[in-house]
Amino acid sequence: MSFLGIAGKTFLVFGVANKKSVAFHIGRGLEAEGATVVYSVRSEARRSELASKLGELHVCDVEEEGAVARLAAALAGRPLAGIVHSLAFASYEDGFRPFHETKRAQFLQSMQVSCHSLIEIASAFSGHLEDGASVVTISISTTSMAAENYGYMAPVKAALDSSVVFLAKSFGARNVRFNAVSAGLLKTSASAGIPGYVESYLFAEQATLRHRALSTEEVANTALFLLSPRASGINAQRVVVDAGMGVNYFDRALVAKATRP
């Protein structure tokens, strides 16, 4: 018997873009534990790209009004033991800009895809969630550090973290949990579009206590635990997964590199 106790359960996973995605690794991990996974992707083009790699695939563009409700209707009658929300978007088409020059349209688009979509999904799938179900979103390790190249995405993720708490309260009486996996820097296709990300990633790797980068699989494994009944006592939390980066900015080697010619 699996330690996680999720064999035979059904989970809905939002946000697979390719094999590097956190959502992809979570889905594969769920399947390895004997669970059934239903995947939701952004477009028909993405469904075609992933059709040979994943099982049941649906299209749901959370930017489109009514798309989440239509997916919920399509999955009517199918109880869910959990939902994975691994959705985030920010436009960097203008390159790096000072934070105070953030455009309204870009900020609101990011807020819809990265934050409000979780609220919308929770509402639409409220009737699908079993007693003891778990909803997990993917956040970032800290939203209080002003990483200039990450820009307005950090305030949006802060809103996502707050939404987790309020959703946990809304669903508390139904014994449905909401948590965030707050991940450090990862090597994904999405992160590649952030200006200056490679340099930040390499710094983060040296800042971890082990001096080795965080892996996507490590983030996915944390999500698997939170989705399982084994994590039944964890609710309304941010679980930071950063290999110790957040406590190690004054590492002797890093200080030496910054202060010695």
C-alpha positions in Angstrom: 0.0 0.0 0.0 1.2 3.5 -0.9 2.4 5.7 2.0 0.5 8.6 0.5 -2.8 6.8 0.4 -4.0 8.3 -2.9 -4.3 5.2 -5.1 -7.7 5.1 -6.9 -8.3 8.8 -6.2 -8.8 11.4 -9.0 -7.0 14.7 -9.2 -7.3 17.6 -11.5 -4.0 19.3 -12.6 -3.9 22.8 -14.1 -0.9 24.2 -15.8 1.2 21.7 -17.7 3.1 23.4 -20.4 5.8 20.8 -21.2 7.9 18.1 -19.5 9.8 20.8 -17.5 6.7 22.1 -15.8 6.1 21.6 -12.1 2.5 20.5 -13.0 3.9 17.8 -15.3 6.0 16.3 -12.5 3.2 16.5 -10.0 0.9 14.7 -12.4 3.4 11.9 -13.1 4.0 11.5 -9.4 0.3 11.2 -8.7 0.0 8.5 -11.5 3.0 6.6 -10.0 1.1 6.4 -6.7 -1.9 4.9 -8.5 -4.1 8.0 -8.8 -6.1 9.0 -11.8 -5.1 12.4 -13.2 -7.2 14.7 -15.3 -5.1 17.5 -17.0 -6.2 21.0 -18.0 -4.0 22.9 -20.5 -4.3 26.4 -21.9 -5.0 25.8 -25.6 -5.7 23.3 -28.3 -2.2 23.7 -29.6 -0.8 22.7 -26.2 -3.2 19.7 -26.0 -1.8 18.5 -29.3 1.8 18.9 -28.1 1.1 16.9 -24.9 -1.4 14.3 -26.2 1.2 11.6 -26.5 2.7 12.3 -23.1 -0.3 12.7 -20.8 -3.7 10.9 -20.4 -7.0 12.7 -20.2 -6.5 16.3 -21.4 -9.0 19.2 -21.4 -8.5 22.7 -22.6 -9.3 25.6 -20.2 -7.9 29.1 -20.8 -8.5 30.8 -17.4 -8.3 34.2 -19.0 -11.5 33.4 -20.9 -14.7 34.2 -19.1 -16.7 31.1 -18.4 -13.9 28.6 -19.4 -13.5 27.3 -15.8 -17.2 26.8 -15.4 -17.4 24.9 -18.7 -14.6 22.6 -17.6 -16.4 22.0 -14.3 -19.6 21.1 -16.2 -17.6 18.7 -18.4 -16.3 16.9 -15.3 -19.7 16.8 -13.6 -20.2 13.7 -11.5 -16.5 13.0 -11.0 -15.4 13.4 -7.4 -12.0 15.0 -6.9 -9.6 14.2 -4.1 -7.5 17.3 -5.0 -6.7 20.1 -7.5 -3.3 21.4 -8.5 -3.1 25.1 -9.5 0.2 25.7 -11.3 -0.8 28.7 -13.3 1.2 31.9 -13.6 1.8 34.5 -16.3 3.5 37.9 -16.6 4.3 39.8 -19.8 7.9 40.7 -20.2 7.5 41.8 -23.8 8.7 45.3 -22.9 11.8 44.0 -21.2 12.9 45.2 -17.7 11.0 48.2 -16.5 11.1 49.9 -13.1 8.3 48.6 -10.9 6.5 52.0 -10.8 6.0 51.8 -14.6 3.9 48.6 -14.3 1.1 48.9 -16.8 -2.5 48.3 -15.6 -3.4 45.8 -18.3 -0.3 43.7 -17.6 -0.9 43.7 -13.9 -4.5 42.8 -14.2 -3.8 40.0 -16.7 -1.2 38.5 -14.4 -3.6 38.8 -11.4 -6.3 36.9 -13.3 -4.1 34.1 -14.5 -1.9 33.7 -11.5 -4.3 34.5 -8.6 -7.9 35.0 -9.3 -8.0 31.8 -11.4 -7.5 29.8 -8.1 -10.5 31.5 -6.6 -12.6 30.8 -9.7 -11.5 27.2 -9.8 -12.3 26.7 -6.2 -15.8 28.1 -6.7 -16.5 26.2 -9.9 -15.3 22.8 -8.5 -16.7 23.2 -5.0 -19.3 20.5 -5.6 -16.6 18.1 -7.0 -14.3 18.2 -4.0 -14.6 15.2 -1.7 -14.4 15.4 2.1 -10.8 15.7 3.0 -9.8 17.0 -0.5 -6.7 19.1 -0.9 -6.0 22.0 -3.2 -2.4 23.0 -3.8 -1.1 26.1 -5.6 2.5 26.8 -6.7 3.9 30.1 -5.3 7.3 31.6 -4.7 9.6 31.3 -1.7 9.4 35.0 -0.8 7.3 37.9 -1.9 9.0 40.4 0.4 12.3 40.7 -1.6 12.3 43.3 -4.4 13.9 41.2 -7.2 13.8 43.9 -9.9 13.6 41.6 -12.8 10.7 39.6 -11.3 8.7 42.9 -11.0 5.0 42.9 -10.5 4.8 39.1 -10.4 5.8 39.2 -6.7 2.9 41.3 -5.5 0.6 39.1 -7.6 2.0 36.0 -5.8 1.5 37.8 -2.5 -2.1 38.1 -3.4 -2.2 34.4 -4.3 -0.7 33.5 -0.8 -3.3 35.6 0.9 -6.1 34.0 -1.2 -4.9 30.5 0.0 -5.7 31.6 3.6 -9.1 32.9 2.7 -10.1 29.9 0.6 -9.0 27.6 3.5 -11.4 29.5 5.7 -14.2 29.3 3.2 -13.9 25.6 2.8 -12.8 24.8 6.4 -16.2 23.4 7.5 -16.2 21.0 4.5 -12.7 19.6 5.5 -11.1 20.8 2.2 -7.6 22.1 2.6 -5.7 24.8 0.7 -1.9 25.2 0.8 0.8 26.8 -1.3 4.2 25.2 -2.2 6.5 28.3 -2.1 9.3 27.3 -4.4 12.8 28.8 -4.9 14.2 29.4 -8.3 13.7 26.6 -10.8 14.9 25.9 -14.3 11.6 25.9 -16.2 10.5 27.1 -19.6 8.3 29.8 -18.0 11.2 31.2 -16.0 13.4 31.4 -19.1 11.2 34.3 -20.2 12.1 36.5 -17.2 14.8 39.1 -18.0 18.1 38.3 -16.3 16.7 35.1 -14.8 19.8 32.9 -15.6 22.0 35.1 -13.4 19.5 35.0 -10.6 19.2 31.3 -10.9 23.0 30.8 -10.7 23.1 33.0 -7.7 20.3 31.1 -6.0 22.1 27.9 -6.6 25.2 29.2 -4.7 23.0 30.6 -2.0 21.4 27.2 -1.1 22.9 25.5 1.9 24.0 22.6 -0.3 25.2 24.8 -3.2 23.1 22.8 -5.5 20.0 24.1 -7.3 16.5 23.3 -6.3 14.9 20.7 -8.6 11.5 20.7 -10.1 11.0 17.2 -8.7 11.6 18.4 -5.2 8.9 20.9 -5.5 6.5 18.4 -7.0 7.2 15.9 -4.2 6.2 18.5 -1.6 3.0 19.1 -3.5 2.3 15.3 -3.6 2.6 15.1 0.1 0.2 18.1 0.6 -2.3 16.6 -1.7 -2.3 13.4 0.3 -4.2 12.5 3.5 -0.8 12.3 5.2 -0.8 16.1 5.3 -4.3 16.3 6.8 -3.1 18.6 9.6 -1.6 21.2 7.2 -4.0 23.9 6.1 -3.7 27.5 5.0 0.1 27.4 4.9 3.0 28.4 2.7 5.4 25.5 2.6 8.8 27.0 1.6 10.9 24.7 -0.6 14.2 26.5 -1.3 17.0 24.2 -0.2 17.8 26.7 2.6 18.4 29.7 0.2 16.4 32.1 2.4 18.7 31.7 5.4 22.0 31.8 3.5 22.5 35.1 1.8 25.5 35.9 4.0 27.3 32.7 3.1 31.1 33.3 3.4 31.8 32.4 -0.2 29.1 34.7 -1.5 30.3 37.6 0.6 33.8 37.1 -0.6 32.8 37.2 -4.2 30.9 40.4 -3.6 33.5 42.3 -1.6 36.9 41.2 -3.1 38.2 42.4 -6.4 
